[in-house]
């Protein structure tokens, strides 16, 4: 049976294991991707997400039912990812661009160019400071709305909009400087 998010949360608050498992399954992939974008390391991201789920489930009783779950949980994931990264001090690692067809001998030229464009885009994103990088990633990778980003980062909506604008302008400038740029990636 499919439950609304609020029904699912209520069931989880009552200790129903199936509801907790469904919440876990619904948010696991996006949480790991987000934690990876913060930590830039898959193992560190997985550790952070595990800690985030433990904290979220322990704190579920304090979750306000009328609020959306994703921004609340996103804030926990971000905080755990930052702490885990700092604690493990793994240093700055570049984003990894996974190749879908690693073992194929033939990679179409358009696919190669697209992957190169993504690589350049993520390199440019890595040059942004955290105040501008994080809102950008939350919007375009985690697909949060600007109001949800504001809630997750606990900053005013106007600050989110300003940081997104500044981040996009910097990326456009940086991508324009690269041959074959990827200026249109963030439209």
Secondary structure, DSSP 4 states (H G I P E B T S, - for coil): ----HHHHHHHHHTT-HHHHHHHHHHHHHHHHHHHHHHHS-HHHHHHHHHHHHHHHHHHGGGS-TTS-HHHHHHHHHHHHHHHHHHHHT----PPP---TTTT-S---HHHHHHHHHHHHHHHHHHTS-HHHHHHHHHHHTS---HHHHHHHHTS-HHHHHHHHHHHHHHHHHHHHHSTT--GGGG-
